[in-house]
């Protein structure tokens, strides 16, 4: 006997409704509902239509929320909601099959007296299968709920790390600007020092302008103090920059570890040491 096996329908987005090219209303409604539930903006940021374009070709569709963010962009929390909804929308459509040909053929070959009994056997078998499927489905839903909670925490952490990275870039730019200003001040000081040295040599042979020499010495002392202050500022900025670079390097290492080792027992506490963020 040849079993009647029909392949599942290919994954695809829900059929468009309303205006041409728009997604199914149910998907868009779920998108807005999830955004509101997660505290995301309803009118700012990437739309579900933009994220859905990444799933047009099943062969190149992203397999993770991070991959979808790399393709389309946007906040990770918003990306994770879109990935979850679109992944559900592109699941293969289940097929409801009638009794297989071999089973129907067996029924026809059995006498009328055994027909009802065979039907009872089939119903008992199907009920058992459905019961097992329901149990497995509930277990999967429980696991998904637990993972969703952990993923929510990770999404917030990723957004926070991205904001810290932007702050660090801003501080690096400020540091570079201050270095340029410091170099300019050093150059000005060097020129002033050269002028002072030249004046000092002349003043040694011109005792009648002793008062001007005293003034020049006082100015030199002021510039020396200013230069020392600038040197202290530079050292402080160098130390601050080194600390910031150490922090972002540690964040990047831990972010890579979290993304490569996501599991049920890998939590927010494993991903970041809050002591690193303290001044």
Secondary structure, 3 states (H helix, E strand, C coil): CCCCCCCCCCCCCCCCCCCCCCCCHHHHHHHHHHHHHCCCCCCCCCCHHHHHHHHCCCCCCCCCHHHHHHHHCCCHHHHHHHHHHHHHHCCCCCCCCCCCHHHHHHHHHCCHHHHHHHHHHHHHHHHHHHHHHHHHHHHHHHHHHHHHHHHHHHHHHHHHHHHHHHHHHHHHHHHHHHHHHHHHHHHHHHHHHHHHHHHHHHHHCCHHHHHHHHHHHHHHHHHHHHHHHHHHHHHHHHHHHHHHHHHHHHHHHHHHHHHHCCCCCCCHHHHCCHHHHCC
